[in-house]
Amino acid sequence: MDQVGGFMISGTGIQAVQSVFLMLLVFVAMFAGLARRLKVPYPILLVVAGLLVSFVPGMPRIGFNPDLVFVVFLPPLLYSAAWTLSWREFQRSFVSIAMLAVGLVLFTVVGLALASGSLLPGFDWRSGVLLGAVVAATDAIAATSIARRVGLPQKIVEILEAESLVNDGTGLLALQFGLTMLVTGRTPSIVEGVGRLFFLTGGGVLIGLAIGVVVAWFERWVDDGPIEIVISILVPYAAYLIGDRAHTSGVIAVIACSMYMSRQSPQYMSPQVRLQTAAVWDALTFILNGIVFVLIGLQLPYVVGQIGGMSHEVLLEYGVGFSVVMIIVRMVWVYGETYIAYAIRRWIHKVKVVEPNPRTVFVIGWGGMRGVLSLAAAVSLPYALPNGRTFPQRSMIIYLAFCLIVTTLVFQGLTLPWLIRKLGLSESERMNDEEQEARRILLREALVHLDRKRSRSRDQAGIYSELIGSYQRRLDALPAEREEPIQGLVDHASRQEAILSVLQVERETLIRLRDEGRIDDEVMRTLQRELDLTESRMHSGSLLLH
């Protein structure tokens, strides 16, 4: 088996890599299309397809290079996930996110360190720490790809996505400590661990923000779609590599940079560039996500083939048992942490708080999906120790991580829609209410602006009166959404100038509402896209208002 261009495949030369890459793209397109027909999240079907295809006779063995994941796939996918993260909801749910991203990771690592020696053959507490570090963190790619596609309430999606983004840093820190204990035999102190965590996260945040500030400043001087698209693709790689070279968290650097630039993007991106960039990134994340999930499924023969001395039945028992235990561990932590925090606030601090919804808590516990990062972390473990002895638990750690990934992605991912219906957790009306209120405010601000312009421009009063009538009809028609043509306007240049000015007023109002915390980032992006499409249609000759 040779390694070419990051893929470890049976065969040599660039043609082998081209063939494998083309095959992966065909799998992604074919099975993603089938998933759409079956109304199943495409990552789940791609993993299952990869599992099935891996048993096809003559199928080339495609190994797994962790560097390919960490350097090629991870930065843009994290950047894309963090771009859509709501800063307002992140602030509001920060305590819950921190308890999941830090507390649950620590709880998992310590629990496996204490229990793995008596449950898994050949394991001691050090190898248990490594196993816990590998599987503790949920996967941002899986959370973004599946949680948003199964009808989860928006707040749950935001918590799961934020948890999966932040706990990548804590999971990798735990992995570093585990490797240090395995290689040197030295156990880091608590002070060292906390200090290292603050250095990794703090340094990553500072590097990400610094890169974001520089790029956002530069982008203000560029208004060219292809150039800005190239810059947007380079930025996550730059943030990750600089953060990694500085020995901080490259993952946190990418997340911080993305969140900052997402907040600033309305200031430096023109509507046309914003639409072009969104289209390119949608395609890019779909391709990268698809390849990642197919690769996960294709690893089954490689993973099982490394373990000797155990029958398939015994391996299946270990894989299923471990996955069930890890799901229970997460459920215990989520329920325990949620209700203990509620009791402390209610009975000790005497703060009036809303009692947690047990159905929501259950879904958050059930939604802890693992993904490619856990597999990459497992495969990155050393084959041998410094004293020359092999590390015999490596193969079992990879196998158990693979079983947990498949279980959480396929089983939990497929059952989430059924659980949501069974528990009565449909999408909250809060987002729709927020969106409708934002629409009312935008239309009222637009009407004020148009009335002011009409009073100042007597010679163009007819144009502004027509626009005022159009906006007033849309305001009266809320909450219904409709597209209404502007007719009867003769002066094309004056009409275009009037529409552009009112669209700018709406954009400024939208940013103000977001900065005041009155609307969510998702609502702002939805309405901002409508404004961008309106301007795009106007430039292309269509006279429809959004």
C-alpha positions in Angstrom: 0.0 0.0 0.0 1.5 3.3 -1.1 0.9 6.8 0.1 0.4 9.3 -2.7 -0.8 12.9 -2.2 -2.1 12.2 1.2 -4.2 9.0 0.3 -2.8 5.6 1.2 -3.9 3.4 -1.6 -3.1 0.1 -3.2 -1.3 1.1 -6.4 1.2 3.6 -7.4 1.5 6.9 -9.3 -0.6 9.9 -9.9 -3.1 8.0 -12.0 -4.0 5.9 -8.9 -4.7 9.0 -6.9 -6.8 10.5 -9.8 -8.8 7.3 -10.1 -9.5 7.2 -6.3 -10.4 10.9 -6.2 -12.8 10.5 -9.2 -14.3 7.4 -7.6 -14.9 9.3 -4.3 -16.6 12.2 -6.2 -18.8 9.7 -8.0 -19.8 8.1 -4.7 -20.6 11.5 -3.2 -22.8 12.6 -6.1 -24.6 9.3 -6.5 -25.3 8.5 -2.8 -26.0 12.2 -1.9 -28.6 12.2 -4.7 -30.1 9.0 -3.3 -30.2 10.4 0.2 -32.2 13.4 -1.1 -34.7 11.0 -2.7 -34.9 9.0 0.6 -35.1 12.2 2.7 -32.1 11.0 4.8 -29.2 13.3 5.8 -26.6 12.6 3.1 -23.6 12.1 5.6 -25.4 9.0 7.1 -26.0 7.4 3.7 -22.4 8.1 2.6 -21.0 6.4 5.7 -23.3 3.4 5.1 -22.4 3.3 1.4 -18.7 3.4 2.3 -19.1 0.5 4.6 -20.9 -1.6 2.0 -18.5 -0.6 -0.8 -15.5 -1.6 1.3 -16.5 -5.2 1.0 -16.7 -5.2 -2.8 -14.1 -7.6 -4.3 -11.3 -5.8 -6.1 -12.0 -2.5 -4.3 -8.7 -0.6 -3.7 -7.8 -0.3 -0.1 -7.9 3.4 0.8 -6.1 4.0 4.1 -6.4 7.0 6.3 -3.8 9.7 6.6 -4.5 11.9 9.7 -2.5 14.7 8.2 -4.9 14.8 5.2 -7.7 15.4 7.6 -6.0 17.9 9.9 -4.4 20.0 7.2 -6.6 19.7 4.1 -10.2 18.9 5.2 -10.4 20.3 8.7 -9.7 24.1 8.3 -12.3 24.9 5.6 -15.0 22.8 7.2 -14.4 24.3 10.6 -14.4 27.8 9.0 -17.7 27.1 7.3 -19.3 25.7 10.5 -18.2 28.6 12.6 -19.3 31.2 10.0 -23.0 30.3 10.6 -22.7 30.1 14.4 -24.9 32.6 16.2 -22.8 34.9 18.4 -25.9 35.9 20.4 -26.9 32.2 21.2 -23.2 31.4 21.9 -23.2 34.1 24.6 -26.6 33.1 26.0 -25.7 29.4 26.2 -22.0 29.8 27.1 -22.3 28.0 30.4 -24.0 25.0 28.9 -21.5 25.0 26.0 -18.5 25.2 28.4 -19.8 22.4 30.6 -20.2 20.2 27.5 -17.0 21.2 25.7 -14.7 21.1 28.8 -16.6 19.3 31.6 -17.9 16.4 29.6 -14.5 15.9 27.9 -12.8 15.7 31.3 -15.5 13.5 32.7 -15.1 11.0 29.7 -11.3 10.9 29.9 -11.2 10.4 33.7 -14.1 7.8 33.5 -12.3 5.7 30.8 -9.0 6.0 32.6 -10.5 4.5 35.7 -12.7 1.9 34.1 -10.9 0.7 30.9 -8.3 -1.4 32.8 -11.1 -3.7 34.1 -13.2 -3.7 30.9 -10.8 -3.8 28.0 -8.1 -6.4 27.5 -4.6 -5.1 27.9 -5.6 -1.6 28.8 -4.2 0.4 31.8 -5.2 3.8 32.9 -2.7 5.5 30.5 -4.1 3.8 27.5 -7.6 4.6 28.9 -6.7 8.3 29.0 -5.7 8.1 25.3 -9.0 6.3 24.4 -11.0 8.9 26.3 -9.1 11.7 24.6 -9.8 10.2 21.1 -13.5 9.7 21.6 -14.5 12.5 24.1 -14.9 15.3 21.6 -18.0 15.5 19.4 -17.4 16.3 15.7 -18.2 19.8 14.3 -18.4 18.4 10.8 -21.0 15.8 11.8 -23.0 18.2 13.9 -23.2 20.8 11.1 -23.9 18.2 8.4 -26.6 16.3 10.3 -28.1 18.4 13.1 -29.3 21.1 10.6 -30.9 18.6 8.3 -33.1 16.6 10.7 -35.4 19.4 11.9 -33.8 20.0 15.3 -34.9 23.2 17.1 -32.5 26.0 16.4 -31.3 26.4 19.9 -30.4 22.8 20.2 -28.5 23.0 16.9 -26.6 26.0 18.1 -25.6 24.3 21.3 -24.5 21.1 19.6 -22.5 23.0 16.9 -20.8 25.3 19.5 -20.0 22.4 21.7 -18.5 20.4 18.8 -16.4 23.4 17.7 -15.0 24.3 21.2 -14.4 20.8 22.4 -12.1 20.1 19.5 -9.5 22.1 21.4 -10.1 20.4 24.7 -10.1 17.0 23.1 -6.7 17.7 21.3 -5.3 19.0 24.6 -6.3 15.7 26.4 -4.7 13.8 23.5 -1.4 15.7 24.0 -1.4 15.0 27.7 -2.2 11.3 27.1 0.7 11.0 24.6 3.0 12.7 27.1 2.1 10.2 29.8 2.4 7.3 27.4 5.8 8.3 26.0 7.5 9.8 29.1 5.6 8.2 31.9 5.2 11.7 33.5 1.7 12.8 34.6 1.1 16.5 34.1 -0.2 18.5 37.1 -3.6 20.1 37.2 -2.0 23.6 37.2 0.0 22.6 34.0 -3.2 21.3 32.4 -5.2 24.4 33.1 -2.4 26.6 32.0 -1.9 24.7 28.8 -5.7 24.9 28.1 -5.7 28.7 28.6 -2.6 29.0 26.4 -4.0 26.9 23.6 -7.5 28.6 23.6 -6.3 32.1 24.4 -3.5 32.0 21.9 -5.7 30.5 19.2 -8.4 33.2 19.8 -5.8 36.0 19.6 -4.2 34.6 16.4 -7.6 34.1 14.8 -8.8 37.6 15.6 -5.6 39.1 14.4 -5.8 37.4 11.1 -9.5 38.3 10.9 -8.8 42.0 11.5 -6.1 42.2 8.9 -8.1 40.3 6.2 -11.3 42.3 6.9 -9.3 45.5 6.6 -7.8 44.4 3.3 -11.2 43.2 2.0 -12.5 46.7 2.3 -10.2 47.7 -0.6 -11.2 44.8 -2.8 -14.5 44.4 -4.6 -13.9 41.5 -6.9 -15.7 38.2 -6.6 -13.0 35.7 -7.7 -10.3 37.5 -5.7 -12.4 37.6 -2.5 -13.4 33.9 -3.0 -9.8 32.9 -3.2 -9.0 34.9 -0.1 -11.9 33.3 1.8 -10.5 29.8 1.0 -6.9 30.8 2.0 -7.9 32.4 5.3 -8.8 29.1 7.2 -5.6 27.4 6.1 -3.6 30.4 7.2 -5.3 30.6 10.6 -4.8 26.9 11.2 -1.2 26.7 10.1 -0.1 29.9 11.9 -1.9 28.7 15.1 -0.3 25.3 14.9 3.2 26.8 14.3 2.7 29.0 17.3 2.0 25.8 19.3 -1.5 27.1 20.2 -4.8 25.6 18.9 -5.1 25.9 15.1 -8.7 24.8 15.5 -9.6 27.6 17.9 -7.7 30.1 15.6 -9.9 29.1 12.6 -13.1 29.3 14.7 -12.3 32.7 16.2 -11.2 34.1 12.7 -14.4 32.7 11.1 -16.8 34.1 13.8 -15.1 37.6 13.6 -15.2 37.7 9.8 -18.8 36.5 9.7 -19.8 39.4 12.0 -17.8 41.9 9.8 -18.7 40.5 6.4 -21.8 42.8 5.9 -19.3 45.8 6.1 -16.8 44.7 3.5 -18.7 42.3 1.1 -20.8 43.7 -1.6 -24.1 41.9 -2.3 -22.9 40.3 -5.5 -19.7 39.0 -3.9 -21.6 37.7 -1.0 -23.9 35.7 -3.2 -21.0 34.3 -5.3 -19.0 33.4 -2.2 -21.9 31.6 -0.6 -22.5 29.5 -3.7 -18.8 28.5 -3.9 -18.6 27.6 -0.2 -21.8 25.6 -0.4 -20.2 23.5 -3.1 -16.9 23.3 -1.4 -18.2 22.1 1.9 -20.5 19.6 0.2 -17.6 18.0 -1.6 -15.3 17.9 1.4 -18.0 16.7 3.7 -19.0 14.0 1.2 -15.4 12.7 0.7 -14.8 12.7 4.5 -17.9 10.6 5.3 -17.2 8.1 2.4 -13.7 7.7 3.7 -15.0 6.9 7.2 -17.1 4.0 5.8 -14.2 2.7 3.7 -12.0 2.2 6.7 -13.8 -0.9 8.1 -11.5 -3.6 6.5 -8.5 -1.5 7.4 -9.6 -1.1 11.0 -10.6 -4.7 11.6 -7.6 -6.1 9.8 -5.2 -4.6 12.3 -6.7 -6.5 15.3 -5.6 -10.1 15.7 -6.5 -12.9 18.1 -10.2 -12.0 18.4 -13.2 -13.4 16.5 -15.6 -11.1 14.7 -18.3 -11.9 17.3 -16.1 -10.8 20.2 -15.0 -7.6 18.3 -18.7 -6.9 17.6 -19.5 -7.3 21.4 -16.7 -4.9 22.3 -17.7 -2.3 19.7 -21.4 -2.3 20.5 -20.8 -2.4 24.3 -18.3 0.5 24.2 -20.6 2.6 22.0 -23.6 2.0 24.3 -21.5 2.9 27.4 -20.3 6.1 25.7 -23.8 7.2 24.9 -24.9 6.5 28.5 -21.9 8.5 29.8 -23.0 11.5 27.8 -26.6 11.2 28.8 -25.6 11.0 32.5 -23.4 14.1 32.3 -26.0 16.1 30.3 -28.8 15.4 32.7 -26.7 15.7 35.8 -25.0 18.9 34.9 -28.3 20.5 33.7 -30.3 19.8 36.8 -27.5 20.4 39.2 -26.9 23.8 37.7 -30.7 24.5 37.8 -30.8 23.5 41.5 -27.9 25.7 42.4 -29.4 28.7 40.7 -32.8 28.1 42.0 -32.2 27.1 45.6 -28.8 28.4 46.5 -28.5 31.6 44.5 -32.2 32.2 44.7 -32.4 33.2 41.0 -35.6 32.8 39.2 -34.8 30.4 36.2 -36.9 28.4 33.9 -37.0 24.7 34.7 -35.1 22.6 32.1 -37.2 20.8 29.5 -36.3 17.1 29.9 -37.2 16.4 26.3 -34.7 19.1 25.1 -32.1 17.8 27.5 -32.5 14.3 26.2 -32.1 15.4 22.6 -28.9 17.3 23.5 -27.6 14.1 25.1 -28.6 12.0 22.2 -27.0 14.4 19.6 -23.4 13.8 20.6 -22.1 12.5 17.2 -18.5 11.6 16.6 -16.8 11.9 13.3 -13.7 12.0 11.3 -11.7 13.9 13.9 -11.9 11.0 16.4 -10.7 8.6 13.7 -7.9 10.9 12.7 -6.8 11.3 16.3 -6.8 7.5 16.8 -4.8 6.8 13.6 -2.3 9.4 14.6 -1.3 7.4 17.7 2.2 6.0 17.6 2.9 2.4 16.5 5.8 2.0 19.0 6.9 3.5 22.3 10.3 5.2 22.8 11.8 2.0 24.3 11.2 0.1 21.1 8.1 -1.8 22.2 5.0 -1.7 20.2 1.9 0.0 21.5 -0.5 -2.9 21.4 -3.6 -1.0 22.4 -3.4 1.3 19.3 -5.4 -1.1 17.1 -8.2 -1.5 19.6 -8.4 2.2 20.2 -8.8 2.8 16.5 -11.5 0.0 16.3 -13.5 1.3 19.2 -13.4 4.9 17.9 -14.6 3.6 14.5 -17.5 1.7 16.1 -18.5 4.8 18.1 -18.4 7.0 15.0 -20.6 4.6 13.0 -23.0 4.1 15.9 -23.5 7.8 16.6 -23.6 8.9 13.0 -25.9 6.2 11.6 -28.0 5.0 14.6 -28.4 8.3 16.5 -28.5 10.3 13.3 -31.3 8.2 11.8 -33.3 8.2 15.0 -33.1 11.9 15.6 -36.0 12.9 13.3 -38.2 10.1 14.9 -37.2 11.3 18.4 -38.1 14.9 17.5 -41.6 13.9 16.3 -42.1 11.5 19.3 -41.0 14.1 21.9 -43.0 16.9 20.2 -39.9 19.1 19.6 -40.8 20.8 16.4 -38.9 23.9 15.3 -39.7 26.8 17.6 -41.8 29.7 16.3 -39.4 32.1 17.9 -37.2 32.3 14.8 -40.2 33.0 12.6 -41.5 35.6 15.0 -38.1 37.3 15.1 -37.9 37.2 11.3 -41.4 38.8 10.9 -40.6 41.5 13.5 -37.3 42.2 11.7 -39.2 42.5 8.4 -41.7 45.0 9.9 -38.8 47.1 11.3 -37.0 47.1 7.9 -40.1 48.1 6.0 -40.9 50.9 8.5 -37.4 52.3 8.3 -37.6 52.1 4.5 -40.9 54.0 4.5 -39.4 56.7 6.7 -36.4 57.0 4.4 -38.5 57.1 1.3 -40.9 59.7 2.7 -37.9 61.9 3.7 -36.4 61.5 0.2 -39.7 62.4 -1.4 -40.1 65.6 0.6 -36.6 66.7 -0.5 -36.8 65.7 -4.2 -40.0 67.3 -5.6 -39.0 66.4 -9.2 -38.8 62.7 -8.4 -41.8 62.6 -6.0 -43.7 60.2 -8.3 -40.9 57.6 -8.1 -40.8 57.7 -4.4 -44.5 57.6 -4.1 -44.6 54.4 -6.2 -41.9 52.9 -3.9 -43.7 54.0 -0.8 -46.9 52.4 -2.1 -45.1 49.1 -2.8 -43.4 49.0 0.6 -46.7 49.9 2.4 -48.5 47.1 0.7 -45.8 44.7 1.8 -46.0 46.0 5.3 -49.8 45.6 5.4 -49.4 42.0 4.0 -47.2 40.7 6.7 -46.8 37.9 7.8 -47.3 36.7 4.3 -44.3 36.9 2.0 -44.8 37.9 -1.6 -42.9 39.4 -4.5 -44.4 42.4 -5.9 -43.3 44.1 -9.2 -42.7 47.8 -9.3 -44.6 49.1 -12.2 -45.3 52.5 -13.7 -41.8 53.9 -13.0 -40.3 55.6 -16.0 -37.0 57.1 -15.1 -34.7 54.0 -14.9 -31.7 55.7 -13.4 -33.7 57.6 -10.8 -35.6 54.4 -9.9 -32.4 52.4 -9.5 -30.9 55.1 -7.3 -34.0 55.2 -5.1 -34.1 51.4 -4.7 -30.4 51.2 -3.9 -30.7 53.9 -1.3 -33.6 52.1 0.4 -31.9 48.7 0.3 -28.9 50.3 2.0 -31.1 51.7 4.8 -32.6 48.2 5.2 -29.1 46.6 5.5 -28.0 49.2 8.1 -31.1 48.6 10.1 -30.5 44.8 9.9 -27.0 45.2 11.2 -28.2 47.4 14.0 -30.9 44.9 15.1 -28.3 42.1 15.1 -25.8 44.2 17.1 -28.5 45.1 19.6 -29.3 41.4 20.1 -32.9 41.8 18.9 -32.5 39.3 16.1 -30.4 36.1 15.7 -27.5 35.9 13.2 -29.5 33.3 11.2 -32.4 35.7 10.8 -30.0 38.4 9.7 -28.4 36.1 7.1 -31.8 35.1 5.8 -33.0 38.7 5.3 -29.6 39.9 4.1 -29.7 37.3 1.4 -33.2 38.5 0.3 -31.8 42.1 0.1 -28.8 40.8 -1.9 -31.0 38.9 -4.3 -33.2 42.0 -4.8 -30.2 44.1 -5.7 -28.9 41.3 -8.0 -32.2 41.1 -9.8 -32.3 44.8 -10.2 -28.8 44.9 -11.8 -29.8 42.0 -14.1 -32.8 43.9 -15.3 -35.6 42.4 -13.2 -37.8 44.9 -11.4 -39.0 42.7 -8.5 -38.6 43.7 -5.0 -37.9 41.0 -2.4 
